Amino acid sequence: MVFFSDEAYQAIVKVGGPGQKNHPAASHKMVYHYQTLTELFVSAGFKVNLLEFFDENGIFHELKVSPQMFMYIIKKNIHMLI
């Protein structure tokens, strides 16, 4: 299922990449969309709040946050990863 329908982008990021063995996407085994990525993180025990994503109709959604809030989100997430 493709939610972001840009064909050039999909060709680059697809499983196995666009063909060249040295391409960064050559090691891709799966391409996630907002539902599969959310399921993955929830199943691992995380709470997920999407900041931006394309839905199954190709419509882009984004959480409107101030620059200060975005920096807080980034700092909080980086802190959680350390």
C-alpha positions in Angstrom: 0.0 0.0 0.0 1.5 3.4 -1.1 0.3 6.4 0.8 2.8 8.9 -0.6 2.3 8.5 -4.3 5.3 10.3 -5.7 6.6 7.6 -8.2 10.2 8.9 -8.3 10.4 8.8 -4.5 8.8 5.3 -4.4 11.3 4.0 -7.0 14.2 5.3 -4.9 13.1 3.9 -1.5 11.5 0.7 -2.6 12.6 -2.7 -1.1 16.0 -3.4 -2.6 16.4 0.2 -3.7 16.5 1.4 -7.3 18.9 -1.2 -8.5 22.5 -0.2 -7.8 24.0 -2.4 -5.1 25.8 0.6 -3.6 22.7 2.7 -3.3 21.7 3.6 0.3 18.3 2.0 -0.2 19.7 -1.3 -1.5 19.5 -2.7 2.0 15.8 -1.8 2.5 13.8 -4.9 3.5 10.5 -3.0 4.2 9.0 0.3 3.5 6.8 1.6 6.3 3.7 3.9 6.2 2.2 5.6 9.2 0.1 2.6 10.2 2.8 0.0 10.1 5.4 2.2 11.8 2.9 3.1 14.5 2.1 -0.6 15.1 5.8 -1.4 15.3 6.5 1.2 18.0 3.3 0.5 20.0 4.0 -3.2 20.0 7.5 -2.3 21.5 5.8 -0.3 24.3 6.1 3.2 23.0 3.3 5.8 22.8 3.1 7.3 19.3 2.1 10.8 18.4 2.6 11.4 14.7 4.0 14.8 13.8 3.4 14.4 10.0 2.3 11.6 7.7 0.4 10.8 4.5 -2.8 8.9 5.0 -4.2 6.1 2.9 -5.9 8.7 0.6 -2.5 10.4 0.0 -3.5 13.4 2.1 -0.7 15.0 4.1 -1.3 15.6 7.9 0.9 17.5 10.2 0.7 18.6 13.8 1.1 22.3 14.1 3.7 23.1 16.7 5.6 26.3 17.5 9.4 26.3 16.8 9.9 26.2 20.6 7.7 23.2 21.0 9.4 21.4 18.1 12.8 22.0 19.8 11.3 20.6 23.0 10.0 17.5 21.2 13.4 16.9 19.5 15.3 17.4 22.8 12.9 15.1 24.7 13.2 12.4 22.0 16.9 12.6 21.9 17.1 12.4 25.6 14.9 9.3 25.5 17.2 7.7 23.0 20.4 8.2 25.1 
